[in-house]
Amino acid sequence: MSVMRLTVVSSLDALCRHQACDMLASAYPEAVLMLHDLLEDGLLVRRSIQPGTPPQWGETRLEHPCPSCAIRLDIVPAVQQARDAGVEHLVLGLPPALPAAAVVRALRGGARRSVVLHAVVLACSPSAVEDQIWDRHTLFESGYLALPDDERTPGEFLMEELASIDTVLLADPNVVPADPPASARGLQLLRELAPHARTTDRATDIESLQRDVAASSSQGEPDESSSAGGTPGGDPASPFTTVIHQLHRPLHPERFHQALRSLAQGCCRLRGQLWMEPAPECRILLRGAGPRIWLENAGPWPAYLDFPSPGASAARDTNAAVRAIADAGHPSTVISATGEGPDSAEITRLLADCQLTEDEMKSGFTALADPFGLHTTHDIDSRRAS
């Protein structure tokens, strides 16, 4: 069976996706272009454009119009059909705000070994990306998505995509006047948030990755293998940087709760793990995207487990720099903060003040309040903190 190359394109909005897909179609004229759009009534519309033939249309009525159903019931079967039809290169344009990582995960398995990844691309407007990250509204409220029950913000979507893609394809649709300073600033921000990715405005710059979808266990996971940023060799002219802090005492939950707003001020991305009362046996994940901050109880610390589940920690941890600093899964607090010139000394002071004191450690801390509601030690439980 012949091998089909697959280029996956995700985006926050349809205009950027269309422009990026047009660029890819020009760069790869032999490729078949397949675009999906999920409408508010649960109708998933599919357009396939093949060189030399009229466009083909298809649609699927989803009983539950969510991204997972769209992937399972239409997108994956459509990719399989293209492969079985002998398509050599498929450019797959996903519905706005649908994660590319979810599609790549769904394409794994023995029956799909004849599909290899050419690239996983985020189509993004550099002049708009900073405002999108700081947008307080949900994807539905901001008009990016037709699903009112989806509570994600634009910033949450962008952070997860920047962690999992290998290419940022810059697209600035001509619907508003050009803003060169905003575009330059947005480009610097994108490079800080995703230094592992190739950032380009030319589709011809995209290098083939040639990864077997079935064998690529890490591709498409929100792993941020290099995306902590702030590493030596970064752009010295960029106003954006990343600082990383580690603490070796548990945090006082109420003091950390009070400090969190100051800690997050001006930070467009927070990532890390917390060692915090009243659940010191649990690894608490910290995530922040623009104004939205949340915590997740990821269960026992890996060092406390008799046999760590392969891949479980990597799938939950979205910052490899945090993992590298953490001590083999033993309890510690590690926080990575990305923003415009974050004050490392002030962050250090804030976190140091949040640690339990020697007297508190000696007297015990079973009666401490739980302002985050993270007392559970079992299932991951997302709690919105801001």
URWO-V109724 format. One line per field, one symbol per residue. ss: DSSP state (H for helix, E for strand, - for the rest). psi: psi as a letter, one per 40 degrees, with the letter a starting at -180 (. if undefined). burial: 1 if it has 9 or more other ideal C-beta (glycine too) atoms within 8 Angstrom, else 0. A space follows every 10 residues. Layout:
BEGIN
ss = ???
psi = ???
burial = ???
END
This chain:
BEGIN
ss = ---EEEEEEE E--HHHHHHH HHHHHHH--- -EEEEEEE-- --EEEEEEE- -----EEEEE E-----HHHH HHHHHHHHHH HHHH----EE EEE------H HHHHHH---H HH--EEEEEE EEEE----HH HHH----E-- ---------- --EHHHHHHH HHHH--EEEE ---------H HHHHHHHHHH HHH----EEE --HHH----- EE-------- ---------- ---------E EEEEEEE--- E-HHHHHHHH HHHH--EEEE EEEE-E---- -EEEEEEEE- -EEEEEEEEE -HHH------ -HHHHH---H HHHHH----- --EEEEEEEE ---HHHHHHH HHHHE--HHH HHH------- ---------- -EEE--
psi = hihhihhhhi ididdddddd dddddddgee ihhhhihhid eehhhhhhhh heiiihiiih hhdhgidddd ddeddddddd ddddeehdhh hhhiihehhd ddddddeiid efeehihdih hhhihdeedd dddeheiidd deediehdeh eiiddddddd dddeiehhhh hgigeiiigd dddddddddd dddgeeihhi ehdeehihdf hhddegddhe igdfdeedae iieiheehei ihihihieii ihdddddded dddehehehh iaihhiifge eihhhhihhb ehhiihheai hdeeidhhhh edddddhfhd dddddigfei hihhhhhhag figddddddd ddeeihiddd ddeifeeiig eeffdiebih hhhhe.
burial = 0001111111 1100111111 1011101100 1111111110 0111111110 0000010001 0100111011 1111110111 0110001011 1111111111 1111111100 0110111111 1111111111 0111100111 0101101001 0111111111 1111111111 1110000000 0111111111 1111101111 0010010010 1111010011 1011011111 1001000101 1111111001 1111111011 0011001111 1111111111 0111111111 0111111111 1100100000 0011011111 1110010010 0111111110 0100001101 1001110001 1000100101 0101001000 101011
END
